[in-house]
Amino acid sequence: MAERTKTQERGRRARIKVMEAALAEVAERPVADIQVQRIAERAGMSPARVLYYFESRDRILTETFRWSERRLAERRASELASVTGVEERLARYVELYLPVDGHDVSWKLWLEAWLRSVTNDEMGRTADEIDSGWMRDLAAIVGDGAASGVFRPVAVEEFLPWFNALLDGLAVHVLIGRLTREQAVRTALRHAARELRP
């Protein structure tokens, strides 16, 4: 049993090394140009060993996307919990949501997930799961704001898709360099204020 646990732990560490290597690759080049060979070199493994753990390049990207977003969700939960005011919490949510710049690894993977979700059911399910977590957090902020009287009551089922689409559009403009992250954050919060303030 102890030996099996050690083997599982070695496998877990190896998978993390591969995903860290994949993230480093995504940071440096277009997702379409990423090769298993280069990921393997970064991870200090053979391509065969990488494929033993992940089966294919697409599986590496899907698992890396899921893993990196899980880490971001943990950070988001911690940071949002530390902010007491709902307006400040909404501002922090928006800052966490939007890309830092055109090299933002999470957003490069998001764009890949959206493109692949049309033909790849697993990538589509992964994107939906991750998006649901973001939407739950946003719904909680809007609900808390309405309960405290800081925000006016709104139809959450209408506000969430609208605001999410606004954030996604702003994110694309940050990624292609038409807006800075700071400009995008200000734009998002200005539009949110029009909808939410009493």
C-alpha positions in Angstrom: 0.0 0.0 0.0 2.8 2.4 0.9 4.6 1.7 -2.4 1.3 2.3 -4.3 1.0 5.7 -2.5 4.6 6.6 -3.4 3.9 5.7 -7.0 0.7 7.8 -7.1 2.6 10.8 -5.5 5.4 10.5 -8.1 2.8 10.4 -10.9 1.0 13.5 -9.4 4.3 15.4 -9.2 5.2 14.4 -12.8 1.8 15.6 -14.0 2.3 18.9 -12.3 5.7 19.3 -13.9 4.2 18.8 -17.3 1.4 21.3 -16.6 3.8 23.9 -15.4 5.9 23.3 -18.5 2.8 23.6 -20.7 1.9 26.9 -19.0 5.4 28.3 -19.6 5.0 27.3 -23.3 1.6 29.0 -23.5 3.1 32.2 -22.0 5.7 32.3 -24.8 3.9 31.2 -28.0 0.5 30.8 -29.7 -1.3 27.8 -28.5 -1.4 26.4 -32.0 2.4 26.3 -32.1 2.8 24.3 -28.8 4.4 20.9 -29.3 4.6 17.9 -26.9 8.4 17.7 -27.6 8.9 21.3 -26.3 6.7 20.6 -23.2 8.7 17.4 -22.5 12.0 19.3 -22.8 10.8 21.9 -20.3 9.6 19.3 -17.9 12.8 17.3 -18.2 11.0 14.2 -19.5 10.8 12.3 -22.7 7.8 12.9 -25.0 6.8 9.3 -24.4 6.7 9.8 -20.6 4.6 12.9 -21.0 2.2 11.1 -23.3 2.0 8.2 -20.7 0.5 10.7 -18.3 -1.6 12.7 -20.7 -2.2 10.7 -23.9 -2.2 13.6 -26.3 -1.4 17.3 -26.7 -5.1 18.2 -26.4 -5.3 16.3 -23.1 -2.3 18.3 -21.8 -4.0 21.5 -22.8 -7.3 20.6 -21.3 -5.8 19.3 -18.0 -3.5 22.4 -17.8 -6.5 24.7 -18.3 -8.5 22.9 -15.6 -5.5 22.9 -13.2 -4.6 26.5 -13.7 -8.2 27.7 -13.3 -8.5 25.6 -10.1 -5.6 27.5 -8.7 -7.1 30.8 -9.8 -10.5 29.8 -8.2 -8.7 29.2 -4.9 -7.0 32.5 -5.1 -10.3 34.2 -6.1 -12.1 32.7 -3.1 -9.4 33.8 -0.7 -9.2 37.3 -2.1 -12.9 37.9 -2.3 -13.4 36.6 1.2 -10.9 39.2 2.5 -12.9 42.1 1.0 -15.8 43.3 3.1 -17.5 46.0 1.0 -19.5 44.7 -2.0 -18.4 47.4 -4.3 -14.8 46.7 -3.5 -15.5 43.0 -3.9 -17.0 43.6 -7.3 -13.9 45.6 -8.3 -11.6 42.8 -7.2 -13.7 40.2 -9.0 -13.4 42.3 -12.2 -9.6 42.7 -11.7 -9.2 38.9 -11.3 -11.4 38.2 -14.3 -9.7 40.4 -16.9 -6.4 39.5 -18.4 -3.2 41.2 -17.2 -2.0 41.8 -20.8 -1.8 40.0 -24.2 0.4 37.3 -22.7 -2.0 36.2 -20.0 -1.7 32.4 -19.9 -5.2 31.8 -18.4 -6.9 33.9 -21.1 -4.9 32.2 -23.9 -6.2 28.9 -22.6 -9.7 30.3 -22.4 -9.7 31.4 -26.0 -8.4 27.9 -27.0 -11.2 26.4 -24.9 -13.9 28.5 -26.6 -12.6 27.6 -30.1 -12.3 23.9 -29.3 -15.6 23.6 -27.4 -17.4 23.5 -30.8 -15.8 20.2 -31.7 -14.4 19.0 -28.4 -17.0 18.0 -25.8 -14.4 17.6 -23.0 -13.0 21.1 -23.6 -16.6 22.5 -23.7 -17.5 20.8 -20.4 -14.4 22.1 -18.8 -15.1 25.6 -19.9 -18.7 25.4 -18.7 -17.6 24.1 -15.3 -15.0 26.9 -14.8 -17.4 29.6 -16.1 -20.1 28.4 -13.6 -17.7 29.0 -10.7 -17.1 32.6 -11.9 -20.8 33.1 -12.3 -21.6 31.8 -8.8 -19.1 34.2 -7.3 -20.6 37.1 -9.3 -24.1 36.2 -8.3 -23.1 36.1 -4.6 -21.6 39.6 -4.9 -24.7 41.0 -6.6 -27.0 39.2 -4.1 -25.0 40.5 -1.1 -25.1 44.0 -2.6 -28.9 44.0 -3.0 -29.4 42.5 0.5 -27.3 45.3 2.0 -29.0 48.0 0.0 -25.7 49.0 -1.7 -27.0 47.7 -5.0 -30.6 47.8 -6.3 -32.3 44.5 -6.7 -31.8 43.2 -10.3 -32.8 40.1 -12.2 -29.6 38.1 -11.7 -30.4 35.8 -14.6 -30.4 38.9 -16.9 -27.5 40.8 -15.3 -25.0 37.9 -15.2 -25.0 37.0 -18.9 -24.9 40.6 -19.9 -22.0 41.6 -17.6 -20.1 38.4 -18.4 -20.4 39.2 -22.1 -19.1 42.7 -21.4 -16.1 41.4 -19.5 -15.3 38.9 -22.2 -15.4 41.6 -24.8 -13.2 43.9 -22.8 -10.8 40.9 -22.2 -10.4 40.4 -25.9 -9.5 44.1 -26.3 -6.9 43.8 -23.6 -5.5 40.7 -25.2 -5.1 42.4 -28.6 -3.7 45.6 -27.1 -6.6 48.0 -27.7 -7.2 48.6 -24.0 -5.0 48.3 -20.9 -6.3 46.2 -18.1 -6.8 49.3 -16.0 -9.0 50.9 -18.8 -11.0 47.7 -19.1 -11.6 47.5 -15.3 -12.8 51.1 -15.2 -15.1 50.5 -18.2 -16.6 47.4 -16.6 -17.2 49.0 -13.2 -18.7 52.1 -14.8 -21.3 50.0 -16.7 -21.9 47.9 -13.6 -22.6 51.0 -11.5 -25.2 52.1 -14.0 -27.0 48.8 -13.7 -26.6 48.2 -10.0 -26.6 51.5 -8.1 -29.9 52.4 -6.5 
